[in-house]
């Protein structure tokens, strides 16, 4: 009897996980295609082939669904980048490479979260998220950029990099990364060869070469 109950509970848990994934996958596809504001719960339910009520069993609102898709992955990335920035006995250049690798790994493992973050609009979500959740999300996003600033500053202080503005340099890195992903994804949609990883590697090498002293 005990094992039978355990089996039923495990099956219910599995069904719940699959349902949540189904909802998130549908929401991600619509947020990417139509944007957050233009997407409705009805749209998500229709694409997922479930009722609106089923979505509300798992998520209180559309913004709650969005937050659940972004925050966990962003938190993991933030912790990884913070750990890299604080590493001892490795060069700032190697740290930048590790940051690039970690960010690309994040993109590959959870492209939905990456796309939602890259299209984040503060003006939209500032009125939808609770102050606590909004501050937390902003903190995570700023933290990722800040870790790269720390690494660039370290390189400058050690006389390895030119005396550039660390924040602006970090922004150049991030914008280059995101721009390459977007450009290469457009190429992939046309059936062309996947050069995402190699292009990012080449771009980062060029940037590092440009900031070396």
C-alpha positions as CSV (number, residue, x, y, z in Angstrom):
1,X,0.0,0.0,0.0
2,X,2.8,2.4,0.9
3,X,4.6,1.8,-2.4
4,X,1.4,2.2,-4.3
5,X,0.8,5.6,-2.7
6,X,4.4,6.6,-3.4
7,X,3.9,5.6,-7.0
8,X,0.8,7.7,-7.3
9,X,2.5,10.7,-5.7
10,X,5.5,10.4,-8.0
11,X,3.3,10.2,-11.0
12,X,1.3,13.3,-9.9
13,X,4.6,15.2,-9.3
14,X,5.8,14.2,-12.8
15,X,2.6,15.3,-14.4
16,X,2.8,18.7,-12.6
17,X,6.4,19.2,-13.8
18,X,5.4,18.4,-17.4
19,X,2.4,20.7,-17.2
20,X,4.5,23.6,-15.9
21,X,7.1,23.0,-18.6
22,X,4.3,23.0,-21.2
23,X,3.0,26.3,-19.9
24,X,6.5,27.9,-19.7
25,X,7.4,26.7,-23.2
26,X,4.2,28.1,-24.7
27,X,4.7,31.4,-22.8
28,X,8.3,31.7,-23.9
29,X,7.4,31.2,-27.6
30,X,4.7,33.9,-27.4
31,X,6.7,36.4,-25.4
32,X,9.5,36.0,-27.9
33,X,7.2,36.4,-30.9
34,X,4.7,38.9,-29.7
35,X,6.3,40.5,-26.7
36,X,5.2,40.4,-23.1
37,X,2.5,43.0,-23.3
38,X,0.8,41.7,-26.4
39,X,0.7,38.1,-25.1
40,X,-2.4,37.1,-23.0
41,X,-3.1,34.2,-20.7
42,X,-5.6,33.1,-23.3
43,X,-2.9,33.0,-25.9
44,X,-0.7,30.9,-23.7
45,X,-3.5,28.5,-22.9
46,X,-4.5,28.1,-26.5
47,X,-0.9,27.3,-27.6
48,X,-0.4,24.9,-24.7
49,X,-3.8,23.4,-25.5
50,X,-5.1,23.7,-21.9
51,X,-7.6,25.9,-20.1
52,X,-6.9,29.3,-18.6
53,X,-7.9,27.8,-15.2
54,X,-5.1,25.2,-15.5
55,X,-2.5,28.0,-15.9
56,X,-3.9,29.7,-12.8
57,X,-3.4,26.5,-10.8
58,X,0.3,27.0,-11.1
59,X,0.8,30.8,-11.6
60,X,-1.1,33.7,-10.0
61,X,-0.7,35.9,-13.0
62,X,1.2,36.5,-16.3
63,X,3.9,38.4,-14.5
64,X,4.3,35.6,-11.9
65,X,4.8,33.2,-14.8
66,X,7.4,35.5,-16.4
67,X,9.3,35.9,-13.1
68,X,9.4,32.2,-12.6
69,X,11.0,31.7,-16.0
70,X,13.7,34.4,-15.5
71,X,14.7,34.6,-11.9
72,X,16.0,31.1,-11.2
73,X,18.3,31.0,-14.3
74,X,19.5,34.6,-13.7
75,X,20.3,33.8,-10.1
76,X,22.4,30.8,-11.1
77,X,24.3,32.9,-13.7
78,X,24.9,35.7,-11.3
79,X,26.4,33.4,-8.7
80,X,28.7,31.8,-11.4
81,X,29.9,35.1,-12.6
82,X,30.5,36.4,-9.0
83,X,32.6,33.3,-8.3
84,X,34.6,33.8,-11.5
85,X,35.3,37.5,-10.7
86,X,36.6,36.5,-7.2
87,X,38.9,33.8,-8.4
88,X,42.6,34.1,-7.3
89,X,45.7,33.3,-9.3
90,X,44.2,33.5,-12.7
91,X,44.5,36.4,-15.1
92,X,41.8,39.0,-15.9
93,X,41.9,37.8,-19.5
94,X,41.2,34.2,-18.4
95,X,38.4,35.4,-16.2
96,X,36.8,37.2,-19.2
97,X,37.0,34.0,-21.1
98,X,35.3,32.1,-18.3
99,X,32.6,34.7,-18.0
100,X,32.0,34.4,-21.8
101,X,31.8,30.6,-21.5
102,X,29.4,30.7,-18.5
103,X,27.1,33.1,-20.3
104,X,27.1,31.1,-23.4
105,X,26.4,27.9,-21.4
106,X,23.5,29.8,-19.8
107,X,22.2,30.7,-23.2
108,X,22.4,27.2,-24.5
109,X,20.9,25.5,-21.4
110,X,18.0,28.0,-21.1
111,X,17.5,30.0,-24.3
112,X,14.0,31.0,-23.3
113,X,15.3,32.7,-20.1
114,X,18.1,34.3,-22.1
115,X,15.8,35.8,-24.7
116,X,13.4,37.1,-22.0
117,X,16.3,38.8,-20.2
118,X,17.8,40.2,-23.4
119,X,14.4,41.8,-24.1
120,X,13.8,43.0,-20.6
121,X,12.0,46.3,-20.5
122,X,12.2,48.1,-17.1
123,X,9.4,50.5,-18.0
124,X,7.0,47.7,-18.5
125,X,7.8,45.5,-15.5
126,X,8.3,48.3,-13.0
127,X,4.5,48.6,-12.7
128,X,3.8,44.9,-12.7
129,X,6.3,43.3,-10.3
130,X,6.2,43.8,-6.6
131,X,8.9,46.3,-5.4
132,X,10.8,43.4,-3.7
133,X,10.8,41.2,-6.9
134,X,11.6,44.1,-9.1
135,X,14.6,45.1,-6.9
136,X,15.8,41.5,-6.9
137,X,15.6,41.2,-10.7
138,X,17.4,44.5,-11.1
139,X,20.1,43.5,-8.7
140,X,20.7,40.2,-10.5
141,X,21.0,42.0,-13.9
142,X,23.3,44.7,-12.6
143,X,25.3,42.1,-10.8
144,X,26.2,40.3,-14.0
145,X,27.4,43.5,-15.6
146,X,29.2,44.5,-12.4
147,X,31.2,41.3,-12.2
148,X,32.7,42.1,-15.6
149,X,33.4,45.6,-14.5
150,X,35.3,44.2,-11.5
151,X,37.4,42.0,-13.8
152,X,38.2,44.9,-16.2
153,X,39.2,47.1,-13.2
154,X,41.5,44.4,-12.0
155,X,43.2,44.2,-15.4
156,X,43.6,48.0,-15.4
157,X,45.0,48.1,-11.8
158,X,47.5,45.4,-12.6
159,X,48.7,47.3,-15.6
160,X,47.4,44.7,-18.1
161,X,44.6,46.7,-19.6
162,X,44.4,50.3,-20.9
163,X,42.9,52.9,-18.6
164,X,39.4,52.6,-20.0
165,X,36.0,53.1,-18.3
166,X,35.3,49.7,-16.8
167,X,31.6,50.1,-17.0
168,X,31.6,51.1,-20.6
169,X,34.0,48.3,-21.4
170,X,31.7,45.8,-19.7
171,X,28.7,47.1,-21.7
172,X,30.7,46.7,-24.9
173,X,31.4,43.1,-24.0
174,X,27.7,42.3,-23.2
175,X,26.3,44.1,-26.2
176,X,28.7,42.4,-28.5
177,X,27.7,39.0,-27.1
178,X,24.0,39.7,-27.4
179,X,24.4,41.1,-30.9
180,X,26.3,38.1,-32.1
181,X,23.6,35.7,-30.7
182,X,20.8,37.7,-32.4
183,X,22.6,37.9,-35.7
184,X,23.6,34.2,-35.8
185,X,20.1,33.1,-34.8
186,X,18.7,35.0,-37.8
187,X,21.2,33.2,-40.0
188,X,20.2,29.8,-38.5
189,X,16.5,30.5,-39.3
190,X,17.6,30.8,-42.9
191,X,19.3,27.4,-42.7
192,X,22.9,28.7,-42.6
193,X,25.8,27.2,-40.7
194,X,25.9,27.7,-37.0
195,X,28.8,30.1,-36.1
196,X,27.5,31.3,-32.8
197,X,30.3,29.9,-30.6
198,X,33.2,30.5,-32.9
199,X,32.0,34.1,-33.7
200,X,31.7,34.9,-30.0
201,X,35.2,33.5,-29.3
202,X,36.7,35.5,-32.2
203,X,34.9,38.7,-31.1
204,X,36.0,38.4,-27.4
205,X,39.6,37.8,-28.5
206,X,39.5,41.0,-30.6
207,X,38.1,43.0,-27.8
208,X,40.7,41.7,-25.3
209,X,43.4,42.4,-27.8
210,X,42.0,46.0,-28.1
211,X,42.0,46.7,-24.4
212,X,45.5,45.2,-23.6
213,X,48.1,47.7,-22.6
